[in-house]
Amino acid sequence: MARAAGASASAASPHLARLVEGGVVIVERRGRHRYYRLADPAIAHLLEVMLTMAPPRRISTLTDAQRRNKLWAARTCYDHLAGCLGVDLFDRIMAMDLMRVNGGELTPSPAGIDLFASLGLDMDGLRGARRPLALLCLDWTERRHHLAGALGAALLETLLENGSLRRSPTSRAVQVTDSGTTFLDEIFGVTLRSPATVESDLPE
């Protein structure tokens, strides 16, 4: 975190302590190490909304451009899928009438319940979760919505478990595997955007 912010580790520590005190992040101690994570999905949602209002950071190196393109293409937003892939998948879910907006609430249709259940998602268990089943989350790079909530998190976990997606070890970016390309096309009709298309959409 210190490297990303261009600060020293000693300067970052007091800021992390304040975030813990304010309930924004949670710290877990394991031996000599401390691991920080966001306190809950609401904090992640707030950060994503704030990012939609932030001006784009100027990219000056090839490494930064490649990293940004990967985050733009597909990434995690706390515990659900975001980026080009996230919004394109949500668009297909809505176009296939798998989800509906009723009275301002996002709910799965009967066809959606059947499809998600066929993928191994425990729909009854997700409905009984403490968090909302499905939420709209505004994507900070696409300025369009992707799927959040318990269902969004479960769908991301399914795509990771079945090998469709692979996490990056160094960032929030996720990579679509060859089998994932086939799976997403066959189940949802999602066609991945080419890297050239993604790059041309990036702000200066």
Secondary structure, DSSP 4 states (H G I P E B T S, - for coil): -HHHHT--HHHHHHHHHHHHHTTSEEEEEETTEEEEEESSHHHHHHHHHHHHHSPPPPP-SHHHHHHHHHHHHSEEETTEEEHHHHHHHHHHHHHTTSEEEETTEEEE-HHHHHHHHHTT--HHHHHTSSS-S-EEEE-TTTSSEEEEHHHHHHHHHHHHHTTSEEE-SSSSBEEE-HHHHHHHHHHH---PPPHHHHHHTS--
